Amino acid sequence: MSTPASEAPTDRYRRLAERFTTTVEAVPTGAWNNASPCEGWTAADVLAHVIESEAGLLKKTGRVVSAGSMDPADPLGSWVHARDAAQAALEVPSCSGFEYEAFGVRTTVGATFGSFISVDLVVHRWDIAHAAGIEETIAVEDMAFVRAFTENMGDIAQTSGAFGPRLSVPEDADEQTKFLALLGRSAC
């Protein structure tokens, strides 16, 4: 497997979407209404955000994505449909290469799936797992990828509301706990 630094953006999305799917599959039916680490959101709200973010990005290309919202009766089916629609769209060069402006910078839909959307998949996978009481270990390479992305964003990552305020943790905390604290999340 390629390392995150050498991954093509769309390959990164596919890899992380697979991991995200594994977590969504593991959520017990009754846990979707549990509070998540995202203030005011349930696990279902977090999943809906991921689905809607992906659909909204694809709509920039003129593609209408029927999976633009989550069916509360079928969270897994909603996610799989959205994921499959995104992966199919990313195979189309005119879609993955579609240029637009984000935060004052020209980028492509494919690059955004490999960056911002992929960050969502790492962080929100943990959010959903935490809400459902599922132990979730974030791969070291995925933490490095998210750290690099947030460092490139600078203060926008915190001030835009993408992440909560950084939390303090003991110096001897494990790497995942420190990582989550940078994103305003408590591992407890």
C-alpha positions in Angstrom: 0.0 0.0 0.0 1.2 3.5 -0.7 1.9 5.9 2.1 -0.3 8.9 2.5 2.4 11.3 1.3 2.6 9.4 -2.0 -1.1 8.7 -2.5 -3.0 10.2 -5.3 -5.8 12.3 -3.7 -8.6 10.1 -5.0 -6.8 7.0 -3.8 -6.6 8.5 -0.3 -10.3 9.2 -0.4 -11.0 5.6 -1.4 -8.8 4.1 1.3 -10.2 6.3 4.0 -13.8 5.8 2.8 -13.2 2.0 3.2 -12.1 2.6 6.8 -15.1 4.9 7.4 -17.4 2.3 6.0 -16.1 -0.3 8.5 -16.9 2.0 11.4 -20.4 2.9 10.1 -21.1 -0.8 9.7 -20.2 -1.4 13.3 -22.5 1.2 14.8 -25.4 -0.5 16.6 -28.8 0.7 15.4 -29.7 2.4 18.7 -26.4 4.3 18.9 -27.1 6.7 16.0 -28.9 9.1 18.3 -26.1 9.2 20.8 -24.3 12.5 21.3 -21.1 12.9 19.4 -18.0 14.9 20.3 -19.3 17.5 17.8 -21.2 19.9 19.9 -25.0 19.6 19.4 -24.6 16.7 16.9 -25.6 13.1 17.2 -23.7 10.3 15.5 -26.4 10.5 12.8 -25.8 14.2 12.4 -22.1 13.6 11.9 -22.8 11.0 9.2 -25.3 13.3 7.5 -22.7 16.1 7.5 -20.2 13.8 5.7 -22.8 12.7 3.2 -24.0 16.3 2.5 -20.4 17.6 2.3 -19.6 15.1 -0.4 -22.8 15.6 -2.3 -22.4 19.4 -2.2 -18.9 19.2 -3.6 -20.0 16.9 -6.4 -22.9 19.3 -7.2 -20.2 22.0 -8.0 -19.4 19.9 -11.1 -23.0 19.9 -12.2 -23.5 16.3 -11.2 -26.7 15.7 -9.3 -26.1 13.2 -6.6 -29.2 11.4 -5.4 -27.5 10.5 -2.2 -27.2 14.0 -0.9 -28.9 13.4 2.4 -29.1 10.6 5.0 -32.1 8.4 5.5 -32.4 8.0 9.3 -33.9 4.6 8.8 -30.8 3.4 6.9 -27.6 5.2 7.9 -25.3 2.5 6.4 -27.2 2.3 3.1 -27.2 6.1 2.9 -23.4 6.2 3.4 -22.7 3.4 1.0 -24.8 5.1 -1.7 -23.0 8.4 -1.2 -19.6 6.8 -1.1 -20.2 4.8 -4.3 -21.6 7.9 -6.0 -18.4 9.9 -5.0 -16.1 7.1 -6.1 -17.9 6.8 -9.5 -17.7 10.5 -10.0 -14.0 10.6 -9.2 -13.4 8.2 -12.0 -14.6 10.8 -14.5 -11.8 13.2 -15.4 -14.1 16.1 -16.0 -15.5 15.7 -12.5 -12.3 14.9 -10.5 -10.5 17.7 -12.4 -13.3 20.2 -12.1 -11.7 23.5 -10.9 -13.3 25.8 -8.4 -12.2 28.3 -5.7 -12.0 27.4 -2.0 -10.7 29.7 0.7 -9.3 32.0 -2.0 -7.3 29.2 -3.7 -8.0 27.4 -7.0 -8.3 23.6 -6.5 -10.1 20.6 -8.0 -12.9 18.4 -6.8 -10.5 15.4 -6.8 -7.9 17.3 -4.7 -10.6 18.3 -2.3 -11.8 14.7 -1.9 -8.2 13.8 -1.2 -7.7 16.6 1.3 -10.6 18.2 3.1 -13.1 15.4 2.6 -10.5 12.8 3.5 -9.8 14.8 6.8 -13.5 14.6 7.5 -13.4 10.8 7.0 -10.5 10.4 9.5 -11.9 12.8 12.2 -15.6 12.0 11.8 -14.9 8.2 11.8 -13.5 8.7 15.3 -16.5 11.0 16.3 -19.0 8.4 15.2 -17.2 5.5 16.8 -16.8 7.5 20.1 -20.5 8.3 20.1 -21.3 4.6 19.6 -18.9 3.4 22.2 -16.7 1.7 19.7 -12.9 1.7 20.3 -11.3 3.5 17.3 -7.6 3.6 16.7 -6.5 6.2 14.1 -3.6 5.0 12.0 -0.4 6.9 12.6 -0.1 7.8 8.9 -3.7 9.2 9.0 -2.9 11.4 12.0 0.2 12.7 10.2 -1.9 13.5 7.1 -4.5 15.4 9.2 -1.9 17.2 11.1 -0.2 18.3 7.9 -3.5 19.5 6.4 -4.5 21.5 9.5 -1.0 23.1 9.7 -1.4 24.2 6.1 -4.8 25.7 6.9 -3.4 27.6 9.9 -5.9 29.3 12.2 -8.7 28.8 9.7 -9.0 25.2 10.9 -10.1 26.4 14.4 -11.7 29.7 13.5 -13.9 28.3 10.7 -15.5 25.9 13.2 -14.1 22.9 11.4 -12.5 21.9 14.7 -13.1 22.8 18.3 -10.6 24.8 20.4 -7.4 22.9 21.2 -7.5 21.0 24.5 -4.7 20.6 27.0 -3.5 17.0 27.7 -0.7 15.6 29.9 2.7 15.5 28.3 2.8 11.7 28.7 -0.6 11.2 26.8 -0.5 8.8 23.9 -0.2 10.1 20.4 -3.9 9.7 19.5 -5.0 11.6 22.6 -2.6 14.4 21.7 -3.9 14.4 18.1 -7.5 14.5 19.2 -6.8 17.4 21.6 -5.4 19.4 18.7 -8.8 19.0 17.0 -10.7 20.0 20.1 -11.7 16.5 21.0 -11.2 14.6 24.3 -10.3 11.0 24.1 -12.2 10.3 27.3 
